[in-house]
Each structure stands twice: as structure tokens, then as C-alpha cells.
């Protein structure tokens, strides 16, 4: 009876025992609040422990668990950071994919014949390496690599897909791509260059969203309150990136004298940004699933056009031909990427507005 009495008098004790590892590892009460949410503890659950919300409950749990090194290191003992070092390195990595892609496009424009093919191969490799280096740090960095193959397919389709689709509808293609927009298999460079240049704005928007969410996590007094305050941050960052990409599309299109292809490029950029944000914040499965479905839809559109040439199988290509007749070749990637981006936006507005999505996962010792 005495044990029951103590448990009733101290309802938080049992919760502390169940989540002791979480409390001992946490660097602040916010991390405990996010971890409790992962385990299904809500504001209503917190009321059973005599607290008004999960944040208040987390503060008590943090205060009651002893931990080593509670006394912070003195400021004078900590190594002084080099002024502007990490920030300058982050800026260089953010603009690196765009700079390298611009150099690759210049190489294509200044070469012809076999040298152009060599320049294209070297450019693709250089852009891939630059993007890989950029993705290893910053607010868009993640150890998960499951989306890489589908991302490459989608960007490759943005480069070559419209030309192939246009040729397939008219009975082609009659030749291989030569790296130009006027060849037998036109290459659309503008969307890919704009997407590469938009990596820097994407990093900035992701940083604004993460920093804003952490501030809201510190000031919110309930899970519902936190979600309601973070949702506008997510939508604002998404809109800001989309506007930046639209501006880059217009600028690169004018600079290269080629169509900017805004519908498919905007939907593709939105899809890739949302997929990356979800992956970074621990929801890679949904991002991979939607990217896979989008890439499969684009591949199926091309496959049905070629399959429809077989005797008796003309019905297979009818839906894609009708879409191309109504919206042009841009209709296929715009529809595929647009549906995928809308799906991820709805999913992100639910998942990325939870406190658990913003709990620190790694700490530097």
C-alpha cells in the first residue's frame, strides 16, 4: 500500500523510470518534450501527471534526473571559433552546385561535336560531386541516401525527357542528343541550371524554417500550439523557395535564350525540396515513396508511347497523347511532379509541424 501511495503522490516517478535514458541524454527540456511526443505522450496525457502540457512535464523530468557535467564549461575555457569560418564554408558549399553547373553549361555552349560530349560527361560528374559535397552539411544534410537514384532520374528527365517525349509522339527519335536545344533530340538546360542555382536559396529557406521551429519550440506551451505556430513557417519557407526558383528560371532562360519551362521546373523543385526536408527530419520513407511513384509515372508515360506503336496496342499511348495534345509535352512532368509535390506538402504540414521532428538527433561531444 505504501508503494501505491508513493506512486499516487508522485505520478511522474513511473514516467521517469520508463524514459530515464531519454532524460539522461537530453541537453534541454525541449528534447525530452519531443521524445515524449514520439512515444505518444500528449497534452491530455500530461494532465494525468498534474501538468498543463507536455512542455511543463518535460521541464520537471529534466530537472529531476541527475546527469554528469551539469555545470557548463567556462566561456574562457572553450576554444574561440574562427570568425566567419563555418559560415563562409557553408556559403561556399551552398553556391557550389550552381557555379559548377553554370560552368558545365558554358562548356556545352563553347564546344561542338565530340568535345561537347566530353564536356557533357565531365559536367555531369562535376555537378554530382559538387551537390554531394554540399549535401554533407547544413540544414539539408542527411545520412539517408535512398532518394538519390530517383532524384537523378527526375533531374535527368528535366534535361532530356521533354525532347524524347516530343520525338516519341511524332514517331522519333531519329538520333541521339547532341547537347543542344536545336538538335534532333533537344536538351533543356535551363530548368537544370535553375535548379542547381536554387540550391543556395533552398539551404537558406531550410535554415529559416529550422531556426524558426526551434524558437517556437522554446516559446510554445503545448503541442497543438507548437504545430499551429510552425505550419506558417513551413508554408512561408516553401513559398519563398518557389519564388526564388521562379526568378532563377526567368533569369537563366533570358541569359541562355531558351524557354524557361516554368511549370515542370517549379513543380520538380518543390517536390525535391519537400522530399529533402522530410528526409532530413526523419521521414525518408514517405519521400522515397513519392519520388519513386513520380519517376515511375514519367517512365510509364514514355514507355506507353513506344508500346503503342506495336500492332493492336495503340490504346496504350492514347492517354499520354491526349495529355500532350491538351497541355504540350510539359503536361506529363508537370502533372507527375505536381501531384507528388502536393502529396508531400500535405504530409509535411502534418509531420514537420510536430515537436519530435525538431529534436536534436546528434550532439557534438
Secondary structure, 3 states (H helix, E strand, C coil): CHHHHHHHHCCHHHHHHHCHHHHHHCCCHHHHHHHHHHCCCCHHHHHHCCCCCHHHHHHHHHHHCCCCCCCCCCHHHCCCCCCCHHHHHHHHHHHHHHHHHHHHHHHHHCCCCHHHHHHHHHHHHHHHHHHHHHCCCCCCCCCCCCCHHHHHHHHHHHHHHHHHHHHHHCCCCCCCCCCCCCCCCCCCHHHHHHHHHHHHHHHHHHHHHHHHHHHHHHHCCCHHHHHHHHHHHHHHHHHHHHHHHHHHHHHHHHHHCCCCCHHHHHHHHHHHHHHHHHHHCCCHHHHHHHHHHHHHHHHHHHHHHHHCCCCCCHHHHHHHHHHHHHHCCHHHHHHHHHHHHHHHHHHHHHHCCCHHHHCCCCCCC
